[in-house]
Amino acid sequence: MREPDRIIRLKTVLSRTGLSRSTIYRKIAEGTFPAQLKISTNGTGWHESDLNRWIADPVSWRPKRQCDEVR
């Protein structure tokens, strides 16, 4: 059985990437960093698998297409 994808918060993203908060949000706007997802009224997080893919290859990282996620 596959382990569920964890949701990680900004503090963890900052420590794992070494990027600043403003750089992360700029890269999200540019489409070169995984977008966050809303997990509560005032909270957001990232799928750990998306962050791991970005860390493995930040230069050529691109968001998954919708049809890839369904498969």
A tleap script that builds the chain and sets N, CA, C and O, in Angstrom:
source leaprc.protein.ff14SB
mol = sequence {
  NMET ARG GLU PRO ASP ARG ILE ILE ARG LEU
  LYS THR VAL LEU SER ARG THR GLY LEU SER
  ARG SER THR ILE TYR ARG LYS ILE ALA GLU
  GLY THR PHE PRO ALA GLN LEU LYS ILE SER
  THR ASN GLY THR GLY TRP HIE GLU SER ASP
  LEU ASN ARG TRP ILE ALA ASP PRO VAL SER
  TRP ARG PRO LYS ARG GLN CYS ASP GLU VAL
  CARG
}
set mol.1.N position { 0.839 -1.181 0.000 }
set mol.1.CA position { 0.000 0.000 0.000 }
set mol.1.C position { 0.884 1.244 0.000 }
set mol.1.O position { 1.874 1.314 0.728 }
set mol.2.N position { 0.520 2.211 -0.814 }
set mol.2.CA position { 1.300 3.429 -0.937 }
set mol.2.C position { 1.061 4.356 0.239 }
set mol.2.O position { -0.069 4.517 0.700 }
set mol.3.N position { 2.142 4.967 0.724 }
set mol.3.CA position { 2.032 5.897 1.839 }
set mol.3.C position { 1.406 7.209 1.356 }
set mol.3.O position { 1.739 7.673 0.265 }
set mol.4.N position { 0.505 7.820 2.141 }
set mol.4.CA position { -0.133 9.064 1.713 }
set mol.4.C position { 0.876 10.205 1.615 }
set mol.4.O position { 1.869 10.244 2.341 }
set mol.5.N position { 0.598 11.131 0.702 }
set mol.5.CA position { 1.445 12.293 0.487 }
set mol.5.C position { 1.236 13.287 1.628 }
set mol.5.O position { 0.116 13.746 1.848 }
set mol.6.N position { 2.292 13.619 2.348 }
set mol.6.CA position { 2.187 14.556 3.463 }
set mol.6.C position { 2.027 15.985 2.969 }
set mol.6.O position { 2.477 16.338 1.879 }
set mol.7.N position { 1.384 16.790 3.787 }
set mol.7.CA position { 1.282 18.224 3.548 }
set mol.7.C position { 2.289 18.897 4.470 }
set mol.7.O position { 2.279 18.669 5.679 }
set mol.8.N position { 3.156 19.723 3.901 }
set mol.8.CA position { 4.147 20.409 4.720 }
set mol.8.C position { 3.892 21.910 4.681 }
set mol.8.O position { 3.395 22.445 3.691 }
set mol.9.N position { 4.240 22.572 5.767 }
set mol.9.CA position { 3.966 24.000 5.922 }
set mol.9.C position { 5.162 24.827 5.474 }
set mol.9.O position { 6.238 24.295 5.201 }
set mol.10.N position { 4.955 26.139 5.403 }
set mol.10.CA position { 5.958 27.071 4.882 }
set mol.10.C position { 7.290 26.968 5.618 }
set mol.10.O position { 8.344 26.999 4.982 }
set mol.11.N position { 7.266 26.849 6.928 }
set mol.11.CA position { 8.508 26.785 7.701 }
set mol.11.C position { 9.384 25.622 7.232 }
set mol.11.O position { 10.601 25.767 7.114 }
set mol.12.N position { 8.776 24.488 6.971 }
set mol.12.CA position { 9.506 23.324 6.487 }
set mol.12.C position { 10.005 23.542 5.068 }
set mol.12.O position { 11.129 23.165 4.739 }
set mol.13.N position { 9.173 24.149 4.225 }
set mol.13.CA position { 9.569 24.446 2.842 }
set mol.13.C position { 10.787 25.373 2.842 }
set mol.13.O position { 11.735 25.158 2.086 }
set mol.14.N position { 10.757 26.393 3.684 }
set mol.14.CA position { 11.879 27.326 3.774 }
set mol.14.C position { 13.168 26.605 4.169 }
set mol.14.O position { 14.220 26.838 3.574 }
set mol.15.N position { 13.085 25.737 5.161 }
set mol.15.CA position { 14.295 25.060 5.628 }
set mol.15.C position { 14.798 24.035 4.619 }
set mol.15.O position { 16.008 23.853 4.480 }
set mol.16.N position { 13.897 23.369 3.919 }
set mol.16.CA position { 14.324 22.341 2.959 }
set mol.16.C position { 14.867 22.920 1.671 }
set mol.16.O position { 15.728 22.307 1.039 }
set mol.17.N position { 14.382 24.096 1.261 }
set mol.17.CA position { 14.831 24.680 -0.003 }
set mol.17.C position { 15.960 25.681 0.166 }
set mol.17.O position { 16.771 25.861 -0.743 }
set mol.18.N position { 16.021 26.333 1.321 }
set mol.18.CA position { 17.011 27.389 1.512 }
set mol.18.C position { 16.616 28.703 0.867 }
set mol.18.O position { 17.402 29.650 0.842 }
set mol.19.N position { 15.391 28.762 0.344 }
set mol.19.CA position { 14.899 29.979 -0.285 }
set mol.19.C position { 14.208 30.864 0.749 }
set mol.19.O position { 13.778 30.389 1.800 }
set mol.20.N position { 14.108 32.153 0.437 }
set mol.20.CA position { 13.364 33.059 1.310 }
set mol.20.C position { 11.883 32.963 0.979 }
set mol.20.O position { 11.500 32.449 -0.072 }
set mol.21.N position { 11.063 33.461 1.881 }
set mol.21.CA position { 9.613 33.457 1.692 }
set mol.21.C position { 9.238 34.224 0.417 }
set mol.21.O position { 8.433 33.751 -0.385 }
set mol.22.N position { 9.825 35.400 0.241 }
set mol.22.CA position { 9.486 36.209 -0.941 }
set mol.22.C position { 9.920 35.529 -2.236 }
set mol.22.O position { 9.232 35.641 -3.250 }
set mol.23.N position { 11.050 34.827 -2.216 }
set mol.23.CA position { 11.509 34.112 -3.413 }
set mol.23.C position { 10.563 32.973 -3.752 }
set mol.23.O position { 10.257 32.750 -4.923 }
set mol.24.N position { 10.099 32.251 -2.743 }
set mol.24.CA position { 9.159 31.160 -2.988 }
set mol.24.C position { 7.891 31.686 -3.651 }
set mol.24.O position { 7.435 31.118 -4.643 }
set mol.25.N position { 7.315 32.762 -3.116 }
set mol.25.CA position { 6.076 33.292 -3.696 }
set mol.25.C position { 6.298 33.903 -5.071 }
set mol.25.O position { 5.398 33.868 -5.910 }
set mol.26.N position { 7.480 34.464 -5.319 }
set mol.26.CA position { 7.787 34.979 -6.657 }
set mol.26.C position { 7.882 33.829 -7.645 }
set mol.26.O position { 7.358 33.916 -8.755 }
set mol.27.N position { 8.548 32.750 -7.247 }
set mol.27.CA position { 8.673 31.592 -8.120 }
set mol.27.C position { 7.316 30.928 -8.380 }
set mol.27.O position { 7.076 30.435 -9.482 }
set mol.28.N position { 6.436 30.910 -7.392 }
set mol.28.CA position { 5.086 30.382 -7.603 }
set mol.28.C position { 4.383 31.208 -8.674 }
set mol.28.O position { 3.754 30.651 -9.574 }
set mol.29.N position { 4.486 32.535 -8.581 }
set mol.29.CA position { 3.852 33.425 -9.561 }
set mol.29.C position { 4.434 33.209 -10.962 }
set mol.29.O position { 3.715 33.324 -11.954 }
set mol.30.N position { 5.721 32.901 -11.045 }
set mol.30.CA position { 6.377 32.648 -12.332 }
set mol.30.C position { 6.059 31.254 -12.871 }
set mol.30.O position { 6.273 30.985 -14.053 }
set mol.31.N position { 5.552 30.370 -12.019 }
set mol.31.CA position { 5.263 29.001 -12.426 }
set mol.31.C position { 6.468 28.088 -12.350 }
set mol.31.O position { 6.480 27.032 -12.983 }
set mol.32.N position { 7.506 28.479 -11.573 }
set mol.32.CA position { 8.714 27.675 -11.470 }
set mol.32.C position { 8.885 27.046 -10.091 }
set mol.32.O position { 9.979 26.599 -9.747 }
set mol.33.N position { 7.820 27.007 -9.303 }
set mol.33.CA position { 7.834 26.385 -7.973 }
set mol.33.C position { 6.435 25.850 -7.718 }
set mol.33.O position { 5.454 26.453 -8.155 }
set mol.34.N position { 6.329 24.727 -7.016 }
set mol.34.CA position { 4.992 24.169 -6.746 }
set mol.34.C position { 4.090 25.158 -5.999 }
set mol.34.O position { 4.515 25.808 -5.044 }
set mol.35.N position { 2.864 25.255 -6.445 }
set mol.35.CA position { 1.895 26.139 -5.790 }
set mol.35.C position { 1.410 25.506 -4.497 }
set mol.35.O position { 1.333 24.284 -4.370 }
set mol.36.N position { 1.088 26.359 -3.551 }
set mol.36.CA position { 0.564 25.876 -2.283 }
set mol.36.C position { -0.913 25.529 -2.433 }
set mol.36.O position { -1.573 25.965 -3.376 }
set mol.37.N position { -1.420 24.742 -1.493 }
set mol.37.CA position { -2.838 24.426 -1.494 }
set mol.37.C position { -3.441 24.874 -0.178 }
set mol.37.O position { -2.782 24.862 0.862 }
set mol.38.N position { -4.679 25.263 -0.236 }
set mol.38.CA position { -5.378 25.758 0.949 }
set mol.38.C position { -5.793 24.573 1.804 }
set mol.38.O position { -6.476 23.666 1.329 }
set mol.39.N position { -5.374 24.582 3.083 }
set mol.39.CA position { -5.705 23.472 3.970 }
set mol.39.C position { -6.653 23.877 5.084 }
set mol.39.O position { -7.201 23.021 5.778 }
set mol.40.N position { -6.848 25.174 5.261 }
set mol.40.CA position { -7.821 25.683 6.225 }
set mol.40.C position { -8.139 27.122 5.849 }
set mol.40.O position { -7.651 27.623 4.836 }
set mol.41.N position { -8.944 27.780 6.649 }
set mol.41.CA position { -9.325 29.157 6.359 }
set mol.41.C position { -8.110 30.063 6.212 }
set mol.41.O position { -8.043 30.874 5.288 }
set mol.42.N position { -7.157 29.926 7.116 }
set mol.42.CA position { -5.969 30.782 7.084 }
set mol.42.C position { -4.673 30.025 6.850 }
set mol.42.O position { -3.595 30.599 7.000 }
set mol.43.N position { -4.748 28.762 6.489 }
set mol.43.CA position { -3.537 27.968 6.355 }
set mol.43.C position { -3.338 27.401 4.963 }
set mol.43.O position { -4.292 27.059 4.264 }
set mol.44.N position { -2.077 27.312 4.580 }
set mol.44.CA position { -1.725 26.686 3.306 }
set mol.44.C position { -0.572 25.728 3.537 }
set mol.44.O position { 0.113 25.796 4.558 }
set mol.45.N position { -0.368 24.851 2.597 }
set mol.45.CA position { 0.731 23.902 2.671 }
set mol.45.C position { 1.077 23.423 1.279 }
set mol.45.O position { 0.454 23.826 0.297 }
set mol.46.N position { 2.072 22.562 1.201 }
set mol.46.CA position { 2.526 22.005 -0.058 }
set mol.46.C position { 2.533 20.493 0.046 }
set mol.46.O position { 2.778 19.941 1.118 }
set mol.47.N position { 2.263 19.817 -1.071 }
set mol.47.CA position { 2.423 18.365 -1.116 }
set mol.47.C position { 3.920 18.083 -1.045 }
set mol.47.O position { 4.704 18.663 -1.797 }
set mol.48.N position { 4.309 17.201 -0.149 }
set mol.48.CA position { 5.729 16.888 0.006 }
set mol.48.C position { 6.309 16.300 -1.286 }
set mol.48.O position { 7.469 16.556 -1.607 }
set mol.49.N position { 5.537 15.534 -2.013 }
set mol.49.CA position { 6.031 14.944 -3.262 }
set mol.49.C position { 6.346 16.024 -4.297 }
set mol.49.O position { 7.330 15.904 -5.027 }
set mol.50.N position { 5.526 17.077 -4.371 }
set mol.50.CA position { 5.803 18.178 -5.297 }
set mol.50.C position { 7.100 18.881 -4.923 }
set mol.50.O position { 7.910 19.208 -5.791 }
set mol.51.N position { 7.295 19.112 -3.627 }
set mol.51.CA position { 8.516 19.768 -3.174 }
set mol.51.C position { 9.730 18.879 -3.454 }
set mol.51.O position { 10.773 19.377 -3.876 }
set mol.52.N position { 9.606 17.581 -3.227 }
set mol.52.CA position { 10.713 16.662 -3.500 }
set mol.52.C position { 11.087 16.664 -4.976 }
set mol.52.O position { 12.269 16.627 -5.319 }
set mol.53.N position { 10.071 16.709 -5.862 }
set mol.53.CA position { 10.360 16.785 -7.303 }
set mol.53.C position { 11.102 18.069 -7.635 }
set mol.53.O position { 12.031 18.054 -8.443 }
set mol.54.N position { 10.701 19.191 -7.018 }
set mol.54.CA position { 11.363 20.473 -7.280 }
set mol.54.C position { 12.810 20.434 -6.771 }
set mol.54.O position { 13.719 20.890 -7.465 }
set mol.55.N position { 13.026 19.897 -5.578 }
set mol.55.CA position { 14.378 19.826 -5.011 }
set mol.55.C position { 15.286 18.955 -5.885 }
set mol.55.O position { 16.463 19.269 -6.063 }
set mol.56.N position { 14.750 17.879 -6.421 }
set mol.56.CA position { 15.537 16.976 -7.263 }
set mol.56.C position { 15.997 17.647 -8.554 }
set mol.56.O position { 17.084 17.348 -9.047 }
set mol.57.N position { 15.195 18.542 -9.106 }
set mol.57.CA position { 15.553 19.196 -10.370 }
set mol.57.C position { 14.861 20.551 -10.483 }
set mol.57.O position { 13.878 20.678 -11.213 }
set mol.58.N position { 15.359 21.567 -9.774 }
set mol.58.CA position { 14.682 22.865 -9.763 }
set mol.58.C position { 14.704 23.598 -11.104 }
set mol.58.O position { 13.801 24.384 -11.387 }
set mol.59.N position { 15.713 23.355 -11.926 }
set mol.59.CA position { 15.831 24.082 -13.194 }
set mol.59.C position { 14.769 23.651 -14.195 }
set mol.59.O position { 14.166 24.495 -14.857 }
set mol.60.N position { 14.534 22.353 -14.312 }
set mol.60.CA position { 13.577 21.891 -15.322 }
set mol.60.C position { 12.230 21.497 -14.727 }
set mol.60.O position { 11.411 20.897 -15.423 }
set mol.61.N position { 11.975 21.820 -13.440 }
set mol.61.CA position { 10.696 21.484 -12.813 }
set mol.61.C position { 9.556 22.213 -13.508 }
set mol.61.O position { 9.656 23.403 -13.806 }
set mol.62.N position { 8.492 21.499 -13.759 }
set mol.62.CA position { 7.251 22.072 -14.293 }
set mol.62.C position { 6.094 21.433 -13.560 }
set mol.62.O position { 6.188 20.278 -13.144 }
set mol.63.N position { 4.993 22.169 -13.393 }
set mol.63.CA position { 3.828 21.571 -12.716 }
set mol.63.C position { 3.312 20.367 -13.485 }
set mol.63.O position { 3.406 20.309 -14.711 }
set mol.64.N position { 2.765 19.406 -12.746 }
set mol.64.CA position { 2.145 18.250 -13.400 }
set mol.64.C position { 0.921 18.725 -14.151 }
set mol.64.O position { 0.195 19.607 -13.692 }
set mol.65.N position { 0.698 18.129 -15.316 }
set mol.65.CA position { -0.525 18.439 -16.062 }
set mol.65.C position { -1.692 17.699 -15.422 }
set mol.65.O position { -1.496 16.667 -14.779 }
set mol.66.N position { -2.886 18.212 -15.593 }
set mol.66.CA position { -4.087 17.598 -15.017 }
set mol.66.C position { -4.230 16.142 -15.437 }
set mol.66.O position { -4.562 15.300 -14.602 }
set mol.67.N position { -3.991 15.821 -16.699 }
set mol.67.CA position { -4.181 14.443 -17.158 }
set mol.67.C position { -3.150 13.518 -16.534 }
set mol.67.O position { -3.434 12.331 -16.371 }
set mol.68.N position { -1.945 14.015 -16.172 }
set mol.68.CA position { -0.946 13.180 -15.519 }
set mol.68.C position { -1.373 12.803 -14.116 }
set mol.68.O position { -1.063 11.705 -13.655 }
set mol.69.N position { -2.076 13.688 -13.426 }
set mol.69.CA position { -2.488 13.444 -12.053 }
set mol.69.C position { -3.583 12.385 -11.965 }
set mol.69.O position { -3.686 11.690 -10.955 }
set mol.70.N position { -4.401 12.254 -13.010 }
set mol.70.CA position { -5.511 11.322 -12.998 }
set mol.70.C position { -5.015 9.889 -13.150 }
set mol.70.O position { -5.623 8.969 -12.604 }
set mol.71.N position { -3.937 9.687 -13.871 }
set mol.71.CA position { -3.429 8.344 -14.157 }
set mol.71.C position { -2.948 7.626 -12.961 }
set mol.71.O position { -2.495 6.486 -13.066 }
savepdb mol mol.pdb
quit
